[in-house]
Amino acid sequence: MATLSPPPQLLSLKLPYSSHHLPFRFRNPNPSLVSSIPRSPLAIRSVPNLLSSAADAVPDEQRAATLRRLCEGLVPEHVVEEVGYIEPTDVQRQALPILFSGRDCVLHAQTGSGKTLTYLLLIFSVVNTQRSAVQALIVVPTRELGMQVTKVARTLAAKPMESDLEQKSCSVMALLDGGTLRRHKSWLKAEPPTVVVATIGSLCQQLDKQILTLESMRVLVIDEVDFIFNSSKQVSSLRKLLTSYSTISNRQTVFASASIPQHRRFLHECVQQKWTKSNVVHVHVNPIEPMPSCLHHNFVICGKNKRLQTLLSLLHSDAPHSGIIFVGEQSEKSKKAGNAPPTTILMDFLKDSYKGGSEILLLEEDMNINSRTASLSEVRQGGGYLLVSTDLAARGVDLPETTHIYNFDLPRTATDYLHRAGRTGRKPFSNEECTVTNIITSEERFVLQRYENELMFNCEELAT
């Protein structure tokens, strides 16, 4: 691909960022946001984690402004009250003034840095609840992430009982794969919601049938944008959404992700393909250490035929209260040969051999939607769990109780490693040390070393 010269208006902001998993600072927060962390069944539990925990590498005098002050006069008062008096994270401090000015933006910042709240505050600043039309659309790659974003959006949108009853609340619809589309069809026709959180497949079904229209859309957010663009199942639909179903002249476009490989080329393509306006701003919160400082990385070298026993030994020695075991996807060759999926093999082994007290749960793409929802619901109850999962759980899913990650199969890329590791070390107000343990063969050691160099972390070998 030829190198593109950047358009003159293109602006990229790079900021230092460190130790983002240190506790964020509440000055006078809404008690409902913190009184029940982390076991409240309410969706509000997710909000503190999405507000994030930033100890920013910025002088104290520049950090005086609270998030409330940044939003004052722009975001509805009940939303600001729900957020409370907290210091904004780096990405919020830099991106919100740009977003409130109406410019398109690429939010490129570490997992847990507050990107979700950033784009939600933009949405609440521009939608008009008196209009019966879809005015904001948030596209996510998985149902699980969509459910999480929907819960946070609904929590922030909820108006207090004593508020003006004549003023309509902001309604939020989850249009996600596996949902009841007949009910959504009735809702969209009767009284369109203000905000829609959607997976691309379900969204395009409704757009193709003209049940959902986007002529009133003011904000389009694509969350985990690199994942969707790299998904052969989703990329063509996303391109169509960006250029055919809506146009940049009528909307403000926000892309968000913790990892945007070759981000300069991506920015140029955004402008060239007319996915964004030419004055798009790239807000890149550049971590001093891409990995959270509270994570410890280990590896164990063993033969392929000893991996199950090695994992079992690790589980018994670590005795994790809550952990995720990541397994690779089954290859097409293995499927054609009629072999059992790796997740099934591992689940059967653990159920027979693991004697710990944690409940063993499964999360993978081939499961039916009800089973996937049930697994995540059980995990979020707060009890001990071991979640066996493919990379479905690696993107955006907030499981703050998780203290241990086990890579039974190495991820395919350093970016995937970053997202897997980002599922732990997310619990607010905690200095608890968390671990990522990799079970590898001697031939895979160089791959792990490459990830260490790229992501700037050290991995310690454990004795077997």
C-alpha positions in Angstrom: 0.0 0.0 0.0 1.4 3.4 -1.0 2.3 5.8 1.8 -0.3 8.5 2.1 0.6 12.0 2.9 -1.3 13.3 5.9 -4.0 15.9 5.2 -3.0 19.3 6.6 -5.8 19.4 9.2 -4.9 16.0 10.7 -4.0 16.4 14.3 -2.5 13.7 16.6 -2.1 14.3 20.3 0.3 11.9 22.1 0.3 12.0 25.9 2.4 10.1 28.5 0.4 7.8 30.7 1.5 5.6 33.5 0.1 3.2 36.2 -3.4 3.5 35.0 -4.6 0.8 37.4 -3.9 2.9 40.5 -7.1 3.8 42.3 -8.9 6.8 40.8 -9.6 9.7 43.1 -13.2 10.6 44.2 -13.6 14.0 45.7 -17.4 13.9 46.4 -18.8 11.0 44.3 -22.4 9.8 44.1 -22.4 7.2 46.8 -24.4 4.8 44.6 -21.3 4.5 42.4 -19.0 3.2 45.2 -21.0 1.9 48.1 -21.4 -1.6 46.7 -18.3 -2.2 44.7 -17.7 -4.8 43.5 -20.6 -7.0 44.3 -23.7 -4.9 43.5 -25.9 -6.6 40.9 -26.6 -3.2 39.5 -25.0 -2.2 36.3 -23.5 0.8 38.1 -20.9 -1.5 39.3 -19.2 -1.2 35.9 -19.1 2.6 36.0 -16.1 3.0 38.3 -14.1 0.6 36.2 -15.0 2.5 33.1 -14.2 5.8 34.8 -10.9 4.1 35.3 -8.0 4.6 37.6 -5.5 7.1 36.4 -2.5 8.5 38.2 -1.6 10.7 35.3 1.9 12.0 34.5 0.6 15.6 34.5 1.5 18.3 37.0 -0.9 18.7 39.9 -1.9 22.3 38.9 -3.1 21.0 35.5 -5.2 18.3 37.2 -7.5 20.6 39.3 -10.4 20.4 36.9 -12.9 17.6 37.8 -14.8 15.6 35.2 -17.9 17.5 36.3 -16.3 20.8 35.5 -15.3 19.6 32.0 -18.9 18.7 31.3 -20.6 21.6 33.0 -23.3 23.2 30.8 -22.8 20.6 28.1 -24.0 17.3 29.7 -27.4 17.0 31.4 -27.1 17.7 35.2 -28.5 14.3 36.2 -25.7 12.5 34.2 -23.1 14.8 35.7 -24.5 14.0 39.2 -24.2 10.3 38.5 -20.6 10.6 37.5 -19.7 12.7 40.6 -16.6 14.7 41.4 -13.8 12.7 40.0 -10.6 13.7 38.3 -10.7 13.0 34.6 -8.3 10.5 33.1 -5.8 11.6 30.5 -8.0 10.5 27.6 -11.0 12.3 29.1 -9.1 15.5 29.8 -7.7 15.6 26.3 -10.6 14.2 24.2 -13.7 15.7 25.8 -13.0 19.4 24.8 -12.3 18.1 21.2 -15.4 16.0 21.1 -17.6 18.7 22.6 -16.3 21.0 19.8 -17.9 18.6 17.3 -14.7 17.2 15.7 -14.3 13.5 14.8 -11.9 11.6 17.0 -9.9 8.4 17.3 -9.6 7.5 21.0 -6.5 5.4 21.3 -5.8 4.5 25.0 -5.0 1.6 27.3 -7.7 -0.8 28.6 -9.4 0.8 31.5 -8.5 4.4 30.6 -12.0 5.7 30.5 -12.8 5.6 26.8 -16.3 4.3 27.2 -17.4 7.1 29.6 -15.7 9.6 27.3 -17.9 8.8 24.3 -21.0 8.3 26.4 -20.6 11.8 27.8 -20.3 13.2 24.3 -23.6 11.3 23.3 -25.5 12.7 26.3 -24.3 16.2 25.4 -25.8 16.2 21.9 -28.9 14.1 21.9 -32.3 15.7 22.2 -34.6 13.4 24.2 -37.7 15.3 23.0 -37.1 13.9 19.5 -38.3 10.4 18.8 -35.4 9.2 16.6 -32.2 7.3 16.8 -29.6 10.0 17.4 -26.5 8.0 18.6 -25.2 4.6 17.5 -22.5 2.6 19.3 -21.2 -0.4 17.4 -19.4 -3.2 19.3 -17.8 -6.4 18.2 -19.5 -8.8 20.6 -22.8 -9.2 22.5 -21.0 -9.4 25.8 -19.3 -6.0 25.3 -22.6 -4.6 24.0 -24.5 -5.7 27.2 -21.8 -4.0 29.3 -21.9 -0.7 27.5 -25.7 -0.7 27.5 -25.9 -1.2 31.3 -23.5 1.8 31.8 -25.4 4.0 29.3 -28.8 3.2 30.9 -27.4 3.8 34.4 -26.1 7.3 33.4 -29.3 8.0 31.4 -31.7 7.2 34.3 -33.3 10.3 35.7 -33.9 10.7 39.4 -37.5 10.3 40.7 -37.8 13.9 41.7 -36.8 15.3 38.3 -39.0 17.0 35.8 -41.6 14.4 34.7 -42.3 16.3 31.5 -38.7 15.9 30.3 -38.3 12.5 28.6 -35.5 10.2 29.6 -32.9 9.1 27.2 -33.8 5.6 26.0 -31.1 3.1 25.2 -31.7 0.0 23.1 -29.4 -3.1 22.9 -29.6 -4.5 19.3 -27.3 -7.4 19.8 -26.7 -10.8 18.1 -29.0 -13.4 19.7 -31.6 -10.8 20.9 -35.3 -10.9 20.3 -35.4 -9.0 17.0 -39.2 -9.1 16.8 -39.5 -7.1 20.0 -36.8 -4.7 18.7 -38.8 -4.3 15.5 -41.9 -3.2 17.4 -39.9 -0.8 19.6 -38.2 0.8 16.6 -41.5 1.3 14.8 -43.5 2.5 17.8 -41.0 4.9 19.4 -37.4 4.8 18.3 -34.8 4.9 21.1 -32.4 7.8 21.5 -29.3 5.6 21.6 -28.7 2.2 20.1 -25.9 -0.2 21.1 -25.5 -2.8 18.4 -23.4 -5.6 17.0 -22.9 -5.0 13.3 -24.8 -8.1 12.1 -28.1 -7.4 13.9 -27.7 -3.7 13.0 -27.4 -4.3 9.3 -30.4 -6.7 9.3 -32.6 -3.9 10.6 -31.0 -1.3 8.3 -31.5 -3.5 5.2 -35.2 -4.1 6.1 -35.5 -0.3 6.7 -36.9 -0.9 10.1 -34.1 1.3 11.5 -33.0 4.5 9.8 -30.1 6.7 10.6 -31.0 10.0 9.0 -31.2 11.6 12.5 -28.0 10.1 13.8 -25.7 12.7 15.2 -23.0 10.5 16.8 -21.5 7.2 15.5 -19.1 5.3 17.8 -17.2 2.2 16.7 -15.8 0.6 19.8 -12.8 -1.9 19.5 -12.5 -0.7 16.0 -9.3 -2.7 15.2 -11.1 -5.9 16.2 -14.0 -5.3 13.8 -11.8 -4.2 10.9 -9.8 -7.4 11.4 -12.8 -9.6 11.5 -13.6 -11.1 8.1 -17.3 -11.6 9.3 -17.8 -7.9 10.2 -15.5 -5.7 8.2 -17.6 -5.5 5.0 -20.7 -4.5 7.0 -18.8 -1.9 8.9 -17.5 -0.3 5.7 -21.0 -0.2 4.4 -22.2 1.4 7.6 -19.5 4.1 7.5 -20.1 5.1 3.8 -23.6 3.9 2.6 -26.0 3.9 5.5 -24.8 7.3 6.8 -22.4 10.0 5.7 -19.7 12.0 7.5 -21.4 15.3 6.7 -24.3 14.5 9.0 -22.6 12.8 11.9 -19.7 13.0 14.4 -17.6 9.9 14.2 -15.6 8.4 17.1 -13.4 5.3 16.8 -12.1 3.8 20.1 -9.6 1.0 21.0 -6.7 0.2 23.2 -4.8 -1.0 20.2 -4.7 0.5 16.7 -1.8 -1.0 14.9 -0.2 1.3 12.2 -2.4 4.1 13.5 -1.0 6.7 11.2 -2.0 4.7 8.2 -5.4 4.1 9.8 -5.9 7.8 10.3 -5.1 8.5 6.6 -7.4 5.8 5.5 -10.2 7.3 7.7 -9.9 10.5 5.7 -9.3 8.9 2.3 -12.2 6.5 2.6 -14.5 9.2 4.0 -15.1 7.4 7.3 -14.3 10.6 9.1 -13.9 14.3 8.2 -10.5 15.5 7.2 -9.9 17.3 10.5 -10.2 14.1 12.6 -8.1 14.2 15.8 -6.1 11.3 17.1 -5.9 11.3 20.9 -3.2 8.8 21.7 -2.6 8.3 25.4 0.8 6.7 25.1 1.5 4.4 28.0 5.0 4.6 29.6 4.4 0.9 30.3 1.8 -0.7 28.1 1.2 -3.3 30.7 -0.3 -2.3 34.1 2.4 -2.2 36.7 0.4 -4.5 39.1 0.7 -7.5 36.8 3.3 -10.2 37.2 4.0 -12.3 34.1 5.3 -15.9 34.3 5.8 -18.8 32.0 6.2 -22.5 32.2 7.9 -24.6 29.5 6.5 -28.1 29.0 5.8 -30.6 26.3 2.5 -30.4 24.5 1.3 -33.7 26.0 1.9 -32.3 29.5 0.1 -29.0 29.2 -3.1 -30.2 31.0 -1.2 -31.6 34.0 1.0 -28.4 34.1 -2.2 -26.2 34.2 -3.6 -28.4 36.9 -0.5 -28.1 39.0 -0.5 -24.3 38.6 -4.1 -24.0 39.6 -3.5 -26.1 42.7 -0.4 -24.0 43.7 -1.9 -20.6 42.9 -5.4 -21.4 44.3 -6.9 -18.5 42.4 -10.2 -17.1 43.7 -11.1 -15.9 40.2 -9.3 -16.6 37.0 -9.6 -16.9 33.2 -8.0 -19.6 31.2 -7.6 -18.6 27.5 -7.7 -21.3 24.9 -7.0 -20.9 21.2 -9.8 -21.3 18.6 -10.2 -24.7 17.0 -8.6 -24.9 13.5 -10.6 -25.7 10.4 -8.4 -28.8 9.9 -9.3 -30.1 13.4 -13.0 -29.4 12.8 -13.0 -31.4 9.6 -11.2 -34.3 11.3 -14.1 -34.4 13.8 -11.9 -33.6 16.8 -13.4 -32.1 20.0 -12.8 -28.4 20.4 -9.9 -27.5 22.8 -12.3 -25.8 25.1 -14.4 -29.0 25.5 -11.2 -31.0 26.2 -10.1 -28.6 28.8 -13.5 -28.3 30.5 -13.9 -32.1 30.7 -10.4 -32.4 32.1 -10.9 -29.7 34.8 -14.3 -31.1 35.9 -12.7 -34.5 36.4 -9.4 -33.4 37.9 -9.6 -29.9 39.5 -10.4 -30.1 43.2 -10.4 -26.4 44.0 -13.5 -24.5 45.2 -13.9 -22.3 42.2 -16.8 -22.9 39.8 -15.7 -23.9 36.3 -17.5 -22.0 33.5 -17.2 -21.8 29.7 -17.4 -18.8 27.3 -16.9 -19.3 23.6 -18.5 -18.0 20.4 -20.1 -21.3 19.4 -22.2 -21.4 22.5 -25.8 -20.3 22.3 -26.6 -16.8 23.5 -28.4 -17.9 26.6 -25.5 -20.0 27.7 -23.0 -17.2 27.1 -25.2 -14.8 29.1 -25.6 -17.3 31.9 -21.8 -17.8 32.2 -21.1 -14.1 32.4 -23.9 -13.6 34.9 -22.5 -16.2 37.2 -19.0 -14.7 36.9 -20.3 -11.3 37.8 -22.1 -12.6 41.0 -18.7 -12.2 42.7 -18.0 -15.7 43.8 -15.0 -17.8 42.9 -14.8 -18.9 39.3 -12.5 -20.3 36.6 -13.7 -19.1 33.2 -12.4 -21.2 30.2 -12.7 -18.9 27.2 -11.5 -18.2 23.7 -10.6 -14.6 22.9 -14.3 -13.7 23.1 -13.6 -12.6 26.7 -10.5 -10.6 25.8 -12.1 -7.5 24.4 -13.7 -5.0 26.6 -15.5 -7.4 29.0 -15.1 -6.0 32.5 -14.5 -8.7 35.1 -13.0 -6.8 38.0 -12.7 -9.8 40.4 -10.3 -11.6 38.1 -6.8 -12.0 39.6 -5.2 -14.7 37.5 -4.9 -15.1 33.7 -3.7 -18.4 32.2 -2.7 -18.6 28.6 -3.2 -22.3 27.9 -2.5 -21.4 24.3 -0.4 -18.3 23.5 -2.3 -15.5 21.8 -1.6 -15.0 18.1 -0.3 -11.4 18.4 1.1 -9.0 21.0 -2.1 -7.0 20.7 -4.1 -10.1 21.7 -1.8 -10.6 24.6 -2.4 -7.1 25.7 -6.1 -7.5 25.6 -6.0 -10.8 27.5 -3.8 -9.5 30.2 -6.1 -6.4 30.5 -8.9 -8.7 31.9 -7.1 -8.6 35.3 -5.8 -5.8 37.5 -9.1 -3.9 36.9 -10.5 -3.8 40.5 -10.8 -0.3 41.9 -9.3 0.7 45.2 -7.2 -2.5 45.3 -3.4 -2.9 45.2 -3.9 -6.6 44.8 -1.2 -8.2 42.7 -2.4 -10.1 39.7 -0.6 -12.7 37.5 -0.5 -13.7 33.9 0.9 -17.2 33.4 1.8 -18.7 30.0 2.1 -22.4 29.3 4.4 -22.8 26.4 6.7 -25.2 24.6 10.4 -24.5 24.2 9.7 -23.6 20.5 7.3 -20.9 21.6 9.7 -19.1 23.9 10.9 -16.8 21.2 7.3 -15.7 20.5 6.7 -14.8 24.1 10.0 -12.9 24.1 8.8 -10.9 21.1 5.7 -10.0 23.0 7.8 -8.9 26.0 9.9 -6.6 23.8 7.0 -5.1 22.0 4.9 -4.5 25.2 7.8 -3.8 27.5 7.3 -6.3 30.3 9.4 -9.1 31.8 8.3 -12.7 32.0 9.7 -14.9 34.7 10.2 -18.6 34.3 8.6 -20.8 36.9 10.1 -24.1 37.9 8.1 -27.2 36.9 
